[in-house]
Amino acid sequence: MESRYGGDELRRLGVVDGDMAEELSDPRVQARVSQALMTATDQVDSYLRKRYLTPLAPAPASIVEAPCVLARHWLSQSGATTPSESVTEHRADTLKWLAKLADGSATLEGLTPIAKGSTARVSDRDKIYDPGPGGMW
């Protein structure tokens, strides 16, 4: 995020109330930015899981940018700050693109989508239907 938006922006957005942090290593900044990125990454994965196995390896640069965009918007709407029009538009564009990835009208170069209908199934419950002794039928 620092290489995309700069240290000043992260220090400004990293503290909800109070003075701007002196350093990016300020625990308040580290905690808020980490929380925002974790939440944004989960949101991005929720779109991607419809078509790709997550986490992506290797992750394309466009996907690495998506959580940064979402996290920046989230950080910009807390405390006394509100997101600028460009930050809000970038978020909206990113969400539209993620929706296109999810529905298959956009793809990620170099990554193969999972086959439709192929999902992992795990069950730790006993079978309801068991024709053997003690079974339901």
C-alpha positions as CSV (number, residue, x, y, z in Angstrom):
1,M,0.0,0.0,0.0
2,E,2.9,2.3,0.7
3,S,4.2,2.1,-2.8
4,R,0.8,2.8,-4.2
5,Y,-0.4,5.6,-2.0
6,G,2.6,6.9,-0.1
7,G,3.6,6.9,3.5
8,D,2.0,10.3,4.2
9,E,-1.4,9.0,3.1
10,L,-1.1,5.8,5.2
11,R,0.1,7.8,8.3
12,R,-2.9,10.2,7.8
13,L,-5.4,7.4,7.4
14,G,-3.8,5.1,10.0
15,V,-5.0,7.0,13.0
16,V,-8.7,7.5,13.6
17,D,-8.5,10.2,16.2
18,G,-5.6,12.2,17.3
19,D,-2.4,13.5,15.6
20,M,-1.1,12.0,12.4
21,A,1.4,9.3,13.2
22,E,5.1,10.2,12.9
23,E,6.1,6.9,11.4
24,L,4.5,4.1,9.5
25,S,5.8,1.8,12.2
26,D,3.4,3.4,14.7
27,P,1.3,0.5,16.2
28,R,-1.9,2.4,15.5
29,V,-1.1,2.7,11.8
30,Q,0.1,-0.9,11.6
31,A,-3.0,-2.3,13.2
32,R,-5.5,-0.2,11.2
33,V,-3.9,-0.8,7.9
34,S,-3.5,-4.6,8.6
35,Q,-7.1,-4.8,9.6
36,A,-8.3,-2.9,6.5
37,L,-6.1,-5.1,4.2
38,M,-7.3,-8.3,5.9
39,T,-11.0,-7.3,5.5
40,A,-10.4,-6.2,1.9
41,T,-8.6,-9.4,1.0
42,D,-11.5,-11.5,2.4
43,Q,-13.9,-9.4,0.3
44,V,-11.8,-10.0,-2.9
45,D,-11.5,-13.7,-2.1
46,S,-15.3,-13.9,-1.8
47,Y,-15.6,-12.8,-5.4
48,L,-12.7,-15.0,-6.7
49,R,-13.8,-18.2,-4.9
50,K,-16.7,-18.4,-7.4
51,R,-14.3,-19.1,-10.2
52,Y,-10.7,-19.7,-8.9
53,L,-9.0,-21.6,-6.1
54,T,-7.9,-19.2,-3.5
55,P,-5.5,-18.1,-2.4
56,L,-4.1,-17.4,-5.9
57,A,-0.6,-18.4,-6.4
58,P,1.0,-16.5,-8.0
59,A,-1.3,-13.6,-7.5
60,P,-1.5,-11.3,-10.6
61,A,-0.7,-7.6,-9.9
62,S,-4.3,-6.6,-10.7
63,I,-5.5,-8.8,-7.8
64,V,-2.8,-7.5,-5.5
65,E,-4.1,-4.0,-6.2
66,A,-7.8,-4.8,-5.5
67,P,-7.5,-5.2,-1.7
68,C,-5.4,-2.0,-1.5
69,V,-8.1,0.0,-3.3
70,L,-10.8,-1.4,-1.0
71,A,-8.7,-1.0,2.1
72,R,-7.9,2.7,1.2
73,H,-11.6,3.4,0.8
74,W,-12.4,1.8,4.1
75,L,-9.6,3.7,5.9
76,S,-10.8,6.9,4.3
77,Q,-14.3,6.7,5.8
78,S,-13.5,6.6,9.5
79,G,-13.0,9.2,12.1
80,A,-13.1,12.8,10.7
81,T,-12.2,11.7,7.1
82,T,-14.4,10.9,4.2
83,P,-13.2,9.3,0.9
84,S,-12.6,11.6,-2.0
85,E,-14.6,11.2,-5.2
86,S,-11.7,9.5,-7.0
87,V,-11.2,7.0,-4.1
88,T,-14.9,6.2,-4.2
89,E,-14.9,5.8,-8.0
90,H,-11.8,3.6,-7.9
91,R,-13.5,1.3,-5.3
92,A,-16.7,1.1,-7.4
93,D,-14.7,0.2,-10.5
94,T,-12.8,-2.4,-8.6
95,L,-16.0,-4.0,-7.3
96,K,-17.5,-4.0,-10.8
97,W,-14.3,-5.7,-12.1
98,L,-14.4,-8.3,-9.3
99,A,-18.1,-9.0,-10.1
100,K,-17.1,-9.6,-13.8
101,L,-14.3,-12.0,-12.6
102,A,-16.9,-13.9,-10.5
103,D,-19.4,-14.2,-13.3
104,G,-16.8,-15.1,-15.9
105,S,-17.1,-12.1,-18.2
106,A,-13.5,-11.2,-17.2
107,T,-10.6,-13.5,-16.6
108,L,-7.2,-13.5,-14.9
109,E,-4.4,-14.1,-17.3
110,G,-2.4,-17.2,-16.5
111,L,-4.9,-18.7,-14.1
112,T,-7.3,-21.5,-15.0
113,P,-10.9,-21.1,-13.6
114,I,-12.2,-24.1,-11.7
115,A,-14.8,-26.2,-13.6
116,K,-18.4,-25.2,-13.1
117,G,-20.0,-27.4,-10.4
118,S,-16.6,-28.6,-9.1
119,T,-16.6,-27.8,-5.4
120,A,-15.0,-29.5,-2.4
121,R,-17.4,-31.4,-0.2
122,V,-16.5,-32.4,3.3
123,S,-18.8,-34.0,5.8
124,D,-18.1,-35.0,9.4
125,R,-21.7,-36.2,10.0
126,D,-22.9,-39.8,10.0
127,K,-24.8,-40.8,6.9
128,I,-28.5,-40.4,7.2
129,Y,-29.2,-43.1,4.6
130,D,-27.4,-46.3,5.3
131,P,-28.9,-49.5,4.0
132,G,-27.0,-51.6,6.5
133,P,-27.9,-52.7,10.1
134,G,-28.9,-49.7,12.2
135,G,-29.3,-47.5,9.1
136,M,-32.3,-45.3,8.5
137,W,-33.7,-47.5,5.8
